[in-house]
Amino acid sequence: MTVRTYEGHVEQGQIRFKDAPTLPEGAVVYVVVPEKQVSAIDPTPKQIALMIRESLDQYAAGEFFEIESAEDLELLINEMKLT
């Protein structure tokens, strides 16, 4: 099965996509709603501060996470914890 991901936001009870997907009639779709709103594309100031603080702590501890693909970036974002 091929999977595509489209990002959108709920506005007045409807999903508004950044880029309108073209879907064939009768297509099966799944909606996944993350528990926490974390977006690498549009982070909040709190998320940016947290990411910088965590990055500096990891750098000071000699820990690095090398990003070589979109999957690596997604894994890193999913492992982040907001306080």
Secondary structure, DSSP 4 states (H G I P E B T S, - for coil): -------EEEETTEEEESS-----TT--------SS---SSS--HHHHHHHHHHHHHHHHTT------SHHHHHHHHHH----
